[in-house]
């Protein structure tokens, strides 16, 4: 009897293991499939997308993990404004406290109407919350990052929500506004718990009237100096320099055994798949190009993710981060702009780098990706590695820089630019 029980237990264990092996085998099989081997209209395509996002570097992110964080954030409460700028950790803490409130304002129905400089100036004197981005993005995308849902496609680089519930944005044609039901009574923000500095809007001081954009932030304690950066380029063709050619190829679903040939007297290695090529150069240039739609990298077509632009952005961000990781880069890749051609069903995503929270301005974009009919067909990278030199360089105080401005259409920003010695130093610039 005891022997029979032991046999039954063994048989039961074997049965459980056999049943468990079925899904595990399926997952392993899916993880080794290339997207081209899965018919897009089949049930396997949906399962493939749900299981194997990580295989091709694709992932669905949450709304509070955006492709571009604000570079400046401020909260005005009881007439006193606190804010942070160009500091990743501090900006992240501020962002966490207010993103839901701003997201709710973006989600509310209502049409944007034009607003003149006087209207925004008066609104900025009220209490409110302010987000300023380096680039300009569709509101639908910002809303997704802020945890809500909007189908508004107007692009903006600034969000200002005042205590009366009026939401202002800034576009290429000027300021616009819409009324919302998100008033100051609905906020629950404890300023004392946030790492911040006292600041003010240009609109708060008549000394700067008509000199610079009214939403320009001026801090009591300015950034008076910033670390200088040296620059180098990753050489994926020289394995001993800390880069990983294997990881770079994997980001584009290539492997080391793919066909290859040299160009430019060995300065560029070209990897060839059936319908695409990947050019990797010693000067840090990486170019992926699909010669046909079959060679493009698929963007999810799962109906669960109906917002096509958001999913395309996720793919672009994931690919850029994979490329960064392959070259051992510690800078922050940030989405800067999206150009859309609805007739051609094409979107172009442009990325820049940030070091220590400060954007870096270069002659070529860090990355530019083209998605056509929901497939990545081209990606161009101009890869650079930045290192701190140990030298501090001075910055003009923001109030001084605002006082010498003579154009109310522009606001102050800080960026890294390259000097004559080929190093990068931070400086104040005027930006529309």
Helices and strands as residue ranges (DSSP letters): H 2-31, G 35-37, H 43-51, E 72-77, E 80-85, H 88-107, E 113-115, H 117-124, E 128-138, H 139-145, E 155-162, E 166-171, E 174-179, G 184-186, G 191-193, E 197-201, G 202-204, G 206-208, E 217-219, E 225-232, G 239-241, H 245-251, E 259-263, G 264-266, E 268-272, E 276-281, E 285-290, G 293-295, E 297-298, H 308-326, E 332-341, E 346-355, E 358-360, E 367-372, E 375-382, E 385-394, H 398-403, E 411-418, E 424-431
